Amino acid sequence: MEFFLRPENEKIWAEVQELAHKSDLGSLQSYVAVAQRLTSPFKLVHYAAQEAEAEGKKITPENIMIMTLVSPPCSNRTRR
């Protein structure tokens, strides 16, 4: 929830609310999954569904990608 309620994500939160009113569970789950990926310090395993390119490298459905995602530091936090 914290991700959606950030001031810079006001437009995204409005989209989430609209999907909730429409009972579009599939799209809501996609939004939550992306928010988790963007805010989680954990490693994620992804399987390519189709050919694509990431960071200049070709990715095919046979590829497994391991991603380590760390949320950017909040500007209102004090470093210790």
C-alpha positions, 0 to 999 in steps of 0.5 A, spaced: 500 500 500 505 504 501 507 504 494 500 506 491 499 512 496 506 515 495 504 522 492 508 521 486 504 515 484 497 518 485 495 517 478 497 509 479 493 509 485 487 512 481 487 507 476 488 501 482 481 504 485 478 504 478 480 497 477 477 495 484 470 498 482 470 494 476 472 488 480 478 487 475 481 482 479 487 480 474 489 487 473 489 488 480 493 482 481 498 485 476 499 492 479 500 489 486 505 484 483 509 490 480 508 494 486 512 488 490 517 488 485 519 495 485 519 495 493 522 488 495 529 487 497 528 480 495 531 476 489 525 474 484 525 469 478 522 471 472 521 466 466 520 470 459 514 469 456 516 472 449 522 474 446 524 481 448 531 485 450 533 487 456 539 492 457 541 490 450 541 483 451 536 478 447 531 474 452 528 468 449 522 464 453 528 459 454 531 464 459 531 465 466 532 471 469 534 473 476 532 480 479 535 483 485 530 489 486 531 494 491 527 500 493 530 507 492 531 511 498 526 515 500 528 523 500 524 524 507 528 518 510 534 520 514 541 516 513 544 513 519 
